[in-house]
Amino acid sequence: MEVSTVRPRQVLVIGSLNEFTDGGAANPEKMTSFEQHRRSIQDVEVITFDELYERACFIVQDR
């Protein structure tokens, strides 16, 4: 059996969500800028280490 994909999924894991805070409070300008940049990239899913960890926890809890 041979398997191939036409468009493999690409994921880029970068930084953490606490990089978007100033003095413990969320910085809306940094978050908005990151979200706009993340959405502008085609064919690559950009996630933070925190988001990857949350996904992994959800998968483990779901079993």
trRosetta pair geometry for C-beta under 8 A, 3 or more apart (Angstrom, degrees):
i j d omega theta_ij theta_ji phi_ij phi_ji
5 8 4.8 101 95 -74 138 74
7 43 7.1 -107 -169 -137 114 111
9 45 7.1 -3 -177 4 96 119
10 43 6.2 47 35 144 121 78
10 44 4.6 -51 101 -112 115 73
10 45 6.9 160 91 19 57 72
11 44 7.3 153 -100 -168 19 68
11 45 4.8 -24 -110 69 73 100
11 46 7.9 160 -161 -85 56 24
11 47 6.4 -16 -167 18 103 110
12 44 5.5 30 -11 169 112 116
12 45 7.1 177 24 85 69 47
12 46 4.9 -19 68 -107 105 69
12 47 7.4 151 79 27 53 61
13 47 5.8 -24 -108 76 67 85
13 48 7.2 79 -161 -166 68 14
13 49 6.1 81 174 -79 106 62
13 52 5.5 9 -124 -45 124 147
14 46 6.6 -20 21 -164 114 94
14 47 7.8 143 29 81 67 36
14 48 6.4 -58 79 -108 58 57
14 49 7.8 -108 99 -31 16 79
15 19 5.0 -54 -174 7 125 151
15 48 5.3 -55 90 -129 76 96
15 49 6.8 -141 105 1 27 95
16 19 5.8 122 67 -14 64 97
16 48 5.3 115 -122 175 29 119
16 49 5.0 -42 -85 49 84 105
16 50 5.1 96 -151 -30 80 103
17 20 6.0 -54 -172 29 55 109
17 21 7.8 57 138 -26 69 102
17 48 5.4 139 -48 97 70 165
17 50 4.5 -53 -3 34 106 156
17 51 7.5 111 -49 -37 111 84
18 21 5.5 -44 -160 18 56 120
18 50 7.7 129 -13 -53 79 140
19 30 7.6 -143 123 163 72 140
20 26 6.3 12 120 -149 96 75
20 27 5.6 -138 171 49 65 91
20 30 4.3 -178 -142 111 80 120
20 31 4.9 90 178 -70 142 75
20 34 6.3 -78 -89 -3 131 146
21 24 6.1 -7 165 -147 130 7
21 25 6.1 154 -158 75 90 27
21 26 5.6 -56 -102 -95 79 38
21 27 6.1 164 -125 -9 21 87
22 25 6.2 -30 67 65 69 81
22 27 4.7 76 -9 -66 103 115
22 30 7.9 143 -33 -4 99 137
26 31 6.2 13 177 -36 107 137
27 30 4.1 51 94 16 114 113
27 31 6.5 161 86 -14 60 86
28 31 5.6 -56 -142 41 34 111
28 32 5.9 35 160 -21 69 108
29 32 5.9 -54 -143 38 26 110
29 33 6.3 28 157 -19 61 109
30 33 5.8 -57 -147 37 28 112
30 34 6.3 27 156 -18 64 108
31 34 5.8 -58 -148 38 29 110
31 35 6.2 27 156 -18 66 109
32 35 5.8 -55 -144 38 29 110
32 36 6.3 29 157 -18 64 107
33 36 5.9 -57 -148 37 27 110
33 37 6.3 25 155 -16 63 108
34 37 5.8 -58 -148 39 30 109
34 38 6.0 32 155 -22 66 109
35 38 5.6 -52 -142 36 29 113
35 39 6.3 23 160 -13 64 109
36 39 6.0 -60 -146 41 27 106
36 40 6.3 29 156 -26 63 111
37 40 5.8 -59 -147 31 29 113
37 41 7.1 31 157 -26 62 101
37 46 7.7 -47 115 69 87 165
38 41 6.5 -58 -163 21 30 108
38 46 4.4 -134 -131 68 88 122
41 44 5.0 -54 143 62 121 101
41 46 6.0 81 46 -24 144 120
47 51 4.3 -121 -172 84 103 130
47 52 5.5 122 119 -53 126 84
47 55 7.9 -5 -178 -13 159 136
48 51 4.8 98 53 6 75 100
48 52 7.1 -136 97 -3 41 87
49 52 5.6 -54 -149 38 34 114
49 53 6.3 38 152 -22 66 105
50 53 5.7 -55 -151 35 29 113
50 54 6.5 30 152 -19 64 105
51 54 5.6 -50 -147 35 34 112
51 55 6.5 36 152 -20 64 103
52 55 5.7 -53 -151 35 32 112
52 56 6.4 32 152 -19 65 106
53 56 5.7 -54 -148 36 32 112
53 57 6.4 32 153 -19 65 105
54 57 5.7 -53 -147 36 32 112
54 58 6.4 34 153 -21 64 106
55 58 5.7 -55 -150 35 31 113
55 59 6.4 31 153 -19 65 104
56 59 5.8 -53 -149 34 32 111
56 60 6.4 28 155 -16 66 107
57 60 5.8 -57 -146 39 31 108
57 61 6.1 26 157 -16 66 110
58 61 5.9 -58 -143 40 28 108
58 62 6.1 31 157 -27 63 112
59 62 5.8 -58 -147 32 26 115
59 63 7.2 25 157 -24 60 103
60 63 6.4 -59 -161 24 32 109
